[in-house]
Amino acid sequence: MILSTFIQAFAQILSMAINIYIWIIIIAALISWVRPDPYNPIVQILYRLTEPLYTKIRRIIPTSIGGVDLTPILVILVLKFIDLFVVQLLFEFARSI
């Protein structure tokens, strides 16, 4: 029972963290369309939270098509897959214990 509760709590926190990061990606993408002040602390935080992951993905897969960077969309799709598949597997595993 304790292990089951722990796994469910972990799955819930993982799901929340994934959803928060998805919103960070969306906000960073929207802000990038309006040429933000690069010295703004919020812009710097968003850049530091998203750009390292974007850089790793851009090394593996070319994500720029016609001058449009599709990296945020790709990251969101992967994160939603993890949220829908892995987190649900954790919930099912916790219920089966």
TACORJO-V747056 format. One record per pair of residues at least 12 apart in sequence whose C-alpha atoms are under 8 Angstrom apart, sorted by the first residue. I is the first residue (numbers start at 1). J is the second residue. Records with the same first field share a line. If there is no record, write none. Layout:
I: J ; J
This chain:
1: 97
3: 94 ; 97
4: 93 ; 94 ; 95 ; 97
5: 94
7: 90 ; 91 ; 94
8: 90 ; 91 ; 94
11: 87 ; 88 ; 90 ; 91
12: 87
14: 83 ; 87
15: 83 ; 87
18: 79 ; 80 ; 83
22: 76 ; 79
24: 46 ; 49 ; 50
25: 46 ; 50 ; 72 ; 76
26: 72
28: 43 ; 46 ; 47 ; 50
29: 72
31: 43
54: 71 ; 72 ; 75
57: 71
58: 71
